[in-house]
Amino acid sequence: SAWRPTTVNLAARGEPLRDHTAIFSANYFSLLAVRPILGPGVSANGPIEADRGVVLSERLWRSRFGADTDGVGSSETLDGKVFSVAGVIPSARRVSALDFGERVHLWRAVSPDDLTAYGTVRGARWVRVIARLAPSMSVQQAQVEFANISRRFAAEFPDANRNWSTRVELLHDYLVRDAKLSLWVLLGAVALVL
C-alpha cells in the first residue's frame, strides 16, 4: 500500500479549514487492520469510487461534523474538488503516526489527477510504501531483495535513481524509532530508583 502526507483545504460545515491529510491507496487501512467505526471506508470494490473517497478521523468527524452519522456519504470539497465521505476511522496511533504524527485527520484516496501530476515524472518520490512480509520472509531477506531492485533501477535510470536506496523495517520499529532512546533512559531511571 502507498501513502503520501500532504495538506488540504476542506470546505465543509463552516469556515474553510487547512489541515494535514494523507493521500493513500485503497488497501491502506485494511493492510493496517484498521476498520471504520462508521461507513464502508475506501476499498477497490467499495460502494464509493476509490479515487473519490475520503476517510475522516474520529476527531475531525466529532469536531467538524458534530458526530453526524449522515456525514458519511455526503459530498465534501477538498482543494476545489468534490469527494464523498466514505467512513470514519478511530483515532489510532498506528495510522496517524505514519503520516504527520497525531495531526492527520483526513485521508483521501489517490486519484487519477495525482498520478497525472506526480506519477509520470521519473525520479518523483512522492509516496511511501508499507507492506506485509510473507510468513517465510525475514526483514533481512526483504532488505536484500529491495536493495537488488534499487540497484537495477540505478543501472537502468541513473539520472533518477543514482544514490537512492530503500530501507525495510518493521512497522513497530518505525513507530518507536524516535522514542526508543527516551524509553531506555526511562527504564534506566526506574531501575536506579528501585
Sequence and secondary structure as in RCSB ss.txt:
>XXXX:A:sequence
SAWRPTTVNLAARGEPLRDHTAIFSANYFSLLAVRPILGPGVSANGPIEADRGVVLSERLWRSRFGADTDGVGSS
ETLDGKVFSVAGVIPSARRVSALDFGERVHLWRAVSPDDLTAYGTVRGARWVRVIARLAPSMSVQQAQVEFANIS
RRFAAEFPDANRNWSTRVELLHDYLVRDAKLSLWVLLGAVALVL
>XXXX:A:secstr
 EEEEEEEEEE SSS EEEEEEEE TTHHHHTT   SBS    TTSSS GGGEEEEEHHHHHHHHTT GGGTT E
EEETTEEEEEEEEE   HHHHTTTTTT   EEEE  HHHIIIIITSTT    EE     TT  HHHHHHHHHHHH
HHHHHHSHHHHTT       HHHHHHTTTHHHHHHHHHHHHHH 
